[in-house]
Every structure is written in structure tokens, then in C-alpha cells.
């Protein structure tokens, strides 16, 4: 807690006064924040995808994309939302997922279980329509 210099005052009570600042407002902020979290979670509805790929299909498509170094788009679930990234597969992450190099040059680990959809410009669309 920083102390304000009040040595200018002739009154001792002013010179020794310590303002607690935001500490006195914390209970109000905490209650409002908790209320906002409750409202957000009660209104949130998770949408299931229209279809889901089998784990073997996902691994087959990822192996194909890795071997040809295809630029692919992956839709995956993260933190109650579906996210989409585009790039190439750099390597396998143990036996649980992939290490993905995004178009912006950053790397990301994606678990097999979180992948919903894979697509590319040439191959996967015709494979998925079979």
C-alpha cells in the first residue's frame, strides 16, 4: 500500500490517515464479477457439431496431410468454443495429437479428441462425401 505524503497539514489526524483505496470496494466488485460469471454460464449453450469424424478417419487424414505436407484447415474444440486454424502438420505429439504449424508461423499442439473437422483445397472434400 503506498502512503500519501500529508505532512503539509497542521492536523495530526490528516497526516496519519491511510486511504485503503480499492480495498473498501473489493466486496462489491467480487459480488458483481461472481454474478456476471453465473449469468454467463447459465446462458451458455454448447452446440454439438453436425457430424463427427471417427478417430481412425482423423488419423488417416492427418497422416495423408503430413506425408504430402498439405496445407489444411482444422476445426477443433477448445474452452467451450469451436476454433479454426490453417497450416501444415509438423509432427506427431506422442500418440495423443499433432504439432501444427499455423500460417502465421506459430506452433500449436492439437489433441486428436478435440478435432471436429478437417478440410483442404483438393483431397478431403471428396473423401468426406463418400
TAVEN-V151516 format. One record per residue. N is the residue number from 1. RES is the residue in one small letter. SS is DSSP state (alpha for helix, beta for strand, coil for the rest). OMEGA is omega as a letter, one per 30 degrees, with the letter a starting at -180 (* if undefined). Layout:
[[N | RES | SS | OMEGA] [N | RES | SS | OMEGA]]
//
This chain:
[[1 | x | coil | l] [2 | x | coil | a] [3 | x | coil | l] [4 | x | coil | l] [5 | x | coil | l] [6 | x | coil | a] [7 | x | coil | a] [8 | x | coil | a] [9 | x | coil | l] [10 | x | coil | a] [11 | x | coil | a] [12 | x | alpha | a] [13 | x | alpha | l] [14 | x | alpha | a] [15 | x | alpha | a] [16 | x | alpha | a] [17 | x | coil | l] [18 | x | coil | l] [19 | x | coil | a] [20 | x | coil | l] [21 | x | alpha | a] [22 | x | alpha | a] [23 | x | alpha | a] [24 | x | alpha | a] [25 | x | alpha | a] [26 | x | alpha | a] [27 | x | alpha | l] [28 | x | alpha | a] [29 | x | alpha | a] [30 | x | alpha | l] [31 | x | alpha | l] [32 | x | alpha | l] [33 | x | alpha | l] [34 | x | alpha | l] [35 | x | alpha | l] [36 | x | alpha | l] [37 | x | alpha | l] [38 | x | alpha | l] [39 | x | alpha | a] [40 | x | alpha | a] [41 | x | alpha | l] [42 | x | alpha | a] [43 | x | alpha | a] [44 | x | coil | l] [45 | x | coil | a] [46 | x | coil | a] [47 | x | coil | l] [48 | x | coil | l] [49 | x | coil | a] [50 | x | coil | l] [51 | x | coil | a] [52 | x | coil | l] [53 | x | coil | l] [54 | x | coil | a] [55 | x | alpha | l] [56 | x | alpha | l] [57 | x | alpha | l] [58 | x | alpha | a] [59 | x | alpha | l] [60 | x | alpha | a] [61 | x | alpha | l] [62 | x | alpha | l] [63 | x | alpha | l] [64 | x | alpha | a] [65 | x | alpha | l] [66 | x | alpha | a] [67 | x | alpha | l] [68 | x | alpha | a] [69 | x | coil | l] [70 | x | coil | l] [71 | x | coil | a] [72 | x | beta | l] [73 | x | beta | a] [74 | x | beta | l] [75 | x | beta | a] [76 | x | beta | l] [77 | x | beta | l] [78 | x | beta | l] [79 | x | coil | l] [80 | x | coil | l] [81 | x | beta | l] [82 | x | beta | l] [83 | x | beta | a] [84 | x | beta | l] [85 | x | beta | l] [86 | x | beta | l] [87 | x | beta | a] [88 | x | beta | l] [89 | x | beta | a] [90 | x | beta | a] [91 | x | beta | l] [92 | x | beta | l] [93 | x | beta | a] [94 | x | coil | l] [95 | x | coil | a] [96 | x | coil | a] [97 | x | beta | a] [98 | x | beta | l] [99 | x | beta | a] [100 | x | beta | l] [101 | x | beta | a] [102 | x | beta | a] [103 | x | coil | a] [104 | x | coil | l] [105 | x | coil | l] [106 | x | coil | l] [107 | x | beta | a] [108 | x | beta | l] [109 | x | beta | a] [110 | x | beta | l] [111 | x | beta | l] [112 | x | alpha | a] [113 | x | alpha | a] [114 | x | alpha | a] [115 | x | beta | l] [116 | x | beta | a] [117 | x | beta | l] [118 | x | beta | l] [119 | x | beta | l] [120 | x | coil | a] [121 | x | coil | a] [122 | x | coil | a] [123 | x | coil | a] [124 | x | alpha | a] [125 | x | alpha | l] [126 | x | alpha | l] [127 | x | alpha | a] [128 | x | alpha | a] [129 | x | coil | a] [130 | x | coil | *]]
//
